[in-house]
């Protein structure tokens, strides 16, 4: 799958279907805005998340790294 074929379809907070992309109304609240993603938006796999005082990095085994900033 290339980057142009990839379509965000899963919520980053709960991993459920989210046609709009990164999150859906049930998970969209002020608390989750500050949290790092927990699920890949492309395949809903659980992410490996590293949190530091300067931000966070998240890695999907299939789709690579994402970082705050």
C-alpha positions as CSV (number, residue, x, y, z in Angstrom):
1,X,0.0,0.0,0.0
2,X,1.4,3.4,-1.0
3,X,0.8,6.6,0.9
4,X,-1.6,7.8,-1.8
5,X,-3.7,4.6,-1.4
6,X,-3.8,4.9,2.4
7,X,-7.0,6.3,3.9
8,X,-7.4,7.1,7.6
9,X,-10.4,5.1,8.7
10,X,-9.9,4.3,12.4
11,X,-10.0,6.3,15.6
12,X,-6.6,6.9,17.1
13,X,-8.0,6.7,20.7
14,X,-10.2,3.5,20.6
15,X,-9.4,1.8,17.2
16,X,-13.0,1.7,16.0
17,X,-14.2,2.6,12.5
18,X,-14.0,6.4,12.0
19,X,-14.8,7.4,8.4
20,X,-13.7,11.0,9.2
21,X,-10.2,10.0,10.1
22,X,-8.2,10.6,13.3
23,X,-11.1,10.5,15.9
24,X,-14.8,10.3,16.1
25,X,-17.4,12.3,18.2
26,X,-17.5,9.6,21.0
27,X,-13.8,10.0,21.6
28,X,-13.4,13.7,20.9
29,X,-13.2,15.6,24.1
30,X,-10.7,18.0,25.8
31,X,-8.9,15.1,27.6
32,X,-8.1,13.1,24.5
33,X,-6.8,16.2,22.7
34,X,-3.7,16.0,24.9
35,X,-3.1,12.3,24.7
36,X,-0.9,10.5,22.2
37,X,-2.6,8.2,19.7
38,X,-3.0,4.6,20.7
39,X,-4.1,3.0,17.5
40,X,-3.0,3.4,13.9
41,X,-5.5,5.4,11.7
42,X,-4.8,3.1,8.7
43,X,-5.0,-0.4,10.1
44,X,-6.2,0.0,13.8
45,X,-3.2,-1.9,15.1
46,X,-2.1,-1.0,18.6
47,X,0.8,1.5,18.5
48,X,4.1,1.4,20.5
49,X,4.0,4.8,22.2
50,X,7.0,6.6,23.9
51,X,6.1,9.6,26.0
52,X,8.8,12.1,27.0
53,X,8.7,15.6,28.6
54,X,9.1,17.1,25.2
55,X,6.4,15.2,23.4
56,X,5.6,11.6,22.1
57,X,6.4,9.2,19.3
58,X,4.2,6.4,18.2
59,X,5.1,3.5,15.9
60,X,2.9,1.2,13.9
61,X,4.6,-2.1,12.9
62,X,3.1,-1.7,9.4
63,X,2.9,2.1,8.7
64,X,5.9,3.5,10.6
65,X,6.5,6.4,13.0
66,X,4.4,9.4,14.0
67,X,5.6,12.2,16.3
68,X,4.0,15.1,18.2
69,X,4.9,18.6,17.1
